[in-house]
Amino acid sequence: MNVSTTFTELELNNLFPFELDEFQKQAIAAMNAGCSVVVCAPTGSGKTLIGEYTIYRALSRGGRVFYTTPLKALSNQKLRDFREQFGAEHVGLVTGDISVNREAPILVMTTEIFRNMLYGTPIGEVGASLEGVEAVVLDECHYMNDRQRGTVWEESIIYCPPEIQLVALSATIANSEQLTDWLNLVHGKTKLIYSDFRPVPLQFHFGNSQGLVSLLNQNKTDINPVLKSKRQKGKGRRERPESPSMLKVLSELQQRDMLPAIYFIFSRRGCERAVEELGLLSLVSPQEAAQVRVQIDEFLSRNPEAGRAEQLEPLCRGIACHHAGLLPVWKGFVEELFQLGLVKVVFATETLAAGINMPARTTVISSLSKRTDEGHRLLKASEFLQMSGRAGRRGMDTTGHVVTLQTRFEGSKEAAYLATAAADPLVSQFTPNYGMVLNLLQTHTLSEAKDLVERSFGQYLATQYLRPQQQMITELSTELAKIDIQLAPVSLEALSSYEKLKGRLKEERRLLRILETQAEATQSSLVTQVLQAATPGIILYLKGKYVPVSFPITAVLVKKEKGHGQLPDLVCLSANNRWYVASMADVVGLHAAPQTINIGSVELPAELKLKPGQISRGTPETEKLASAIPSTATPTVAAEVLEQQQVVEEVVAQLEDHPLMQSGSPSKLIKRHRRRLDLQDQINELQAQYRERQAYHWQEFINLIEILRAFGCLDDVKPTTLGEAAAAIRGDNELWLGLALMSGKFDDLDPHHLAGAACSLVTETPRPDSWTNYSPAPSVIEALLSSKKTRQDLLKSQYRYGVTLPIWPEYRFLDQIVGELVGLVEQWALGIEWIELCANTSLDEGNIVRILRRTVDLLSQIPHVPHLSPTLKSNAIRAIQLIDRFPVNEVVR
């Protein structure tokens, strides 16, 4: 592997005292060839080394590297690591409210800070903030999956100038090829470096009331047959198995030399209860316990307010908690002791799996399901991989251990599924917001902004998703073109008129069938009537071979003779003095009035042979009788049938004479025409769906533009004074923050009151069972209530356009939870001691710190927002000074 463009093989060996893995060599070679890289490898496989090489190479050339992380805690950890590795003078840090050694060649920052730097420069150009930067390392790049932070990652990649190399370090994802292909399209030549190799292989165990057993078979492809057979034993309903006790699990891990361990529990209270459940169990030797006490004394000498008896005592036994409710400085201390091997088990929520450098010999996953905003669900494969990947310390362990536990709801089947499942694909969380719209329109035209939005990873994935639909449109269009060629010689008018005639023929034949059915029913009824009323002298209407059904003759029944079938034959004398021998089928009606004629004694002519259909002339003797017969017959149903038959024949004749008959088979032409119409409808529908899905993000962007115009932030597409102010703010809803701060309602608040008001604007409403003992100042409530109508108008506008960006505070809670938080911040700004503050609220210390840090973050932006009043800016600076003290301030050591 030739890496001599920057370092010789010997120099590389000096930099990294162990043999480089193949994927690491490939990544270095690709970078030296001028490519950006996506390094996708399991957690703990050594991806960080590639980021470190990027730094070494830049330093050797006199260049700079930006190292971005998704979390402040991870940025702080990287700062400490890099200072030790490269020297403090070479490393700087920029987070939301901290800037240390900003001009250093190695600058660590959150990805959001990097995105914000790029906002100020037209896309693709190297602005002042990026001068001399050779590469940007995007650590934990799979955070693009994060619902809250994903957009920041995509923007950073899209906006980054193509001459700057991107080094994207990601845990295993299913669609790393797609991510790489997207970077090739939006940034520049990028190579995928993929590896499923783990330097420290993992062994999976399953723990139940009997102890630990191997979870998988020898090939690590399926569940251990022992567990499978046990699951299938017994019939009928069984009680849900209980989880093994924590004490039992840890005792077995200690006996098997599988400590230190990270024990994942998906709730803060669960982590704390676990520590209590262990009682006085000690996992450290006396010498290690003594070392822990020395470390604790040094920690408390630096942070006297950070010690809690319920946390210190278990720590001396090698046991600790790690979750978001703890003081950040305490969590950092636990991390340091864990890395030193002085903490043997840390009970942690899954946030610990998010990139913090705390490798362990073993990870224990206490439950394979968790509660989320969408309800209770099984862990995703990537979540399981992220946690299990913490097991196995490179250079210290030959094997890492992952222990999954039996619970009342999940067992070995679910554990084996997750242990063998492939990683989840990376999905896009790209969502335009007000800040994005305003910042892009400050430096770009609407057309340029559209191009940028359509370069998102979400748009790329949508395009990939729509490829089958696009292929279908192409295939249908090809078929349509062929049919158009075939039908080119035929006019649409001819096709239309022929099709109308075909439709008419169909309808006329339908009417004919109805009339024929009626005629059959009438005939059957007539037969019955004639049989019942066929006495000599009744008047009948007859048709025959030479008598059309439309003009039946009137006749009187003279005699009934036995017929050849079951029905009799009828001998009748007509009104025109003719004899007829008729069958029952020849009778088409009876005289409407109940009329009979006295026939007397009439002699039948000798020539009548009494067979149906015979006709003979009457005699002068019968003429008088014939003259008494009504001579006019009424139309019959049978006549209507005949008329309809004639109509049908006329339509058939028109079709036979139609010009389309000269073009070949009309039925085939009509079939093609119908297929053409159907194809056009399908294509139109698919194209409409395709355009809608393709333009989804752009439509969101346009919706935000409409809202910004409605609130005076845009004049057409040019940001106004209000728009420029909102563009300079970073938050969950920049428009709302801009409207509130530019309203002037907060200008005259005292600094500690301004801090409380700022807290309410950026803090999500806590749980209803949260409480504090502090009430907000009336001036703050008044200032917040003055913006209530604006908030309501913005809510309505967002609802109309389907925008779901939060607008805090929720005024229905203003006098309760949110108001109390305002009071909490005010008291802290007035100098109350931390211990007393915590004693007057149900909130965890970590929650309070997070609330205060978010408040500081907004306050620290105010002095840099254009068009705000000088009073508001100076009060914000003073408010920061009041609240940014231990443990709120982030002390970078």
Secondary structure, DSSP 8 states (H G I E B T S, - for coil): ---TTT--HHHHHHHSSS---HHHHHHHHHHHTT-EEEEE--TTSSTHHHHHHHHHHHHHHT-EEEEEESSHHHHHHHHHHHHHHH-GGGEEEE-SS-EESTTSSEEEEEHHHHHHHHHTS-TTS--GGGTTEEEEEETTGGGGG-TTTHHHHHHHHHHS-TTSEEEEEE---TTHHHHHHHHHHHTS-EEEEE----SS-EEEEEEETTEEEESB-TTSSSB-HHHHHHHH-S-S---------HHHHHHHHHHTT--SEEEE-SSHHHHHHHHHHTTT---S-HHHHHHHHHHHHHHHHH-GGG--HHHHHHHTTTEEEE-TTS-HHHHHHHHHHHHTT--SEEEE-GGGGSS----BSEEEE--SEEEETTEEEE--HHHHHHHHTTB--TTT-S-EEEEEE--SS--HHHHHHHHH-------------HHHHHHHHHHS-HHHHHHHHTTSHHHHHHHHHHHHHHHHHHHHHHHHHHHHHHHTTS-HHHHHHHHHHHHHHHHHHHHHHHHHHHHHHHHHHHHHHHHHH--TTBEEEE-BTTB-TTS-EEEEEEEEE--SSSS-EEEEEETTSEEEEE-GGGEEEE-SS--B----S----TT----TT-EEE--HHHHHHHHTS-------HHHHHHHHHHHHHHHHHHHHT-GGGGGS-HHHHHHHHHHHHHHHHHHHHHHHHHHHHHTHHHHHHHHHHHHHHHTTSEETTEE-HHHHHHHT--SS-HHHHHHHHHTSTTTTS-HHHHHHHHHHHH-----TT--BS----HHHHHHHHTTHHHHHHHHHHHHHTT-----S--GGGTTTHHHHHHHHHHHHHTT--HHHHHHTBSS-HHHHHHHHHHHHHHHHHGGGSTT--HHHHHHHHHHHHHH--TTTS----
